[in-house]
């Protein structure tokens, strides 16, 4: 006999699913009470109107004119590092900015309870320097410390002029103890969300973490370090390259928060590796392809700062950094230099556009994502794309209100070494400029064809 009770439950389930799906496409589920803080947008001693490029960590044993000149030659605008006055002087001579660690106050890690020293900062006693962009406040704090950090940040801004208090967040693959919050997924949501928002407990926790940040801390940016590139052995024992399946979703959540609160996205990217660590991050990122892919994917979500980690000393295998233990430039250095020089020709132009979101073409084939879900992008912002390859397309609107820009990135898994091809049509366009590997090509038409190598991306302006 037909069971109408079960049938009615099934119908009710799918009606709820349709409703939830519609809501998830049109709105963002607020996971934390309170309203986000709109960024104040301070004026700084450095120019943050375009794309800026950083390096994380400098070993002060290498603090001489030659080694600091290497920073500038790599295309790096600023460093986040420990300092002394001699090093700051050398940076000033080379035009390199510094966000200083434990210089005006003790930098913190994870636990914000050590913030008392930051209240000793006063305009009359603040140790300033021509090369000083700001101070490194805390790395990877938990949600529990955000209210404290919000108060300290406000105090810092009130007692300095043009300086930035730097807070760097965890990536999405951090654990519950690190994020410092609890998931809030009911059984109802557990059934529905994987079919709509493709959420799970870790994604829900990370959304809450980012929501806590923008509700309690008033910075003009959100920064996080994300290291997506790994290596593992297959069944035959052969080392193969891997890509974190949470990479794009992580950037998407951060980018959405930035757009909602008028903040800049800063991304600390992987420019090193650690062989035999067992961490999953043991791949050396020492080729232009590794650096280029991370840069263009970050740009697709509106990154205004790309910070290479690690420059000279840090937490990876020492000889995989841009500068090795002996003070020599490595393959990673030259890979970073190559890509930074490709980004420089449009770094200021890029600042004339605001990110509208990013979306995938042929998402089922794309690396860096488990489900292919990203926040919806307005169809009016999208170009018409013809391609059989997986692509990530970042959409931008000009600050002039009329022009547009785009990134297009080959999202084939690097292990496969595959190129990608695409044809893009920009309705009504009369001029297209494609920046590819640092070379600008102008097309006086509304359509362009692209051929992308493995891990390659381009920046396109449309007028």
PECORVEN-V592735 format. One record per helix or strand. SS is the DSSP state (A for helix, B for strand). FROM is the first residue (numbers start at 1). LEN is the number of residues. If there is no record, write none. Layout:
# PECORVEN-V592735
((SS FROM LEN) (SS FROM LEN))
This chain:
# PECORVEN-V592735
((A 4 23) (B 52 5) (A 60 3) (A 65 9) (B 78 5) (A 85 10) (B 97 5) (B 108 2) (A 112 9) (B 132 8) (A 143 17) (B 164 6) (A 176 4) (A 187 10) (A 201 16) (B 221 5) (B 229 5) (B 239 5) (A 247 15) (B 264 7) (A 288 13) (B 303 7) (B 312 1) (A 318 3) (B 323 1) (B 329 1) (A 331 14) (A 347 4) (B 353 9) (A 363 3) (A 379 3) (B 384 3) (B 391 8) (B 404 7) (A 414 3) (B 420 6) (B 432 5) (B 439 5) (B 447 6) (B 457 6))
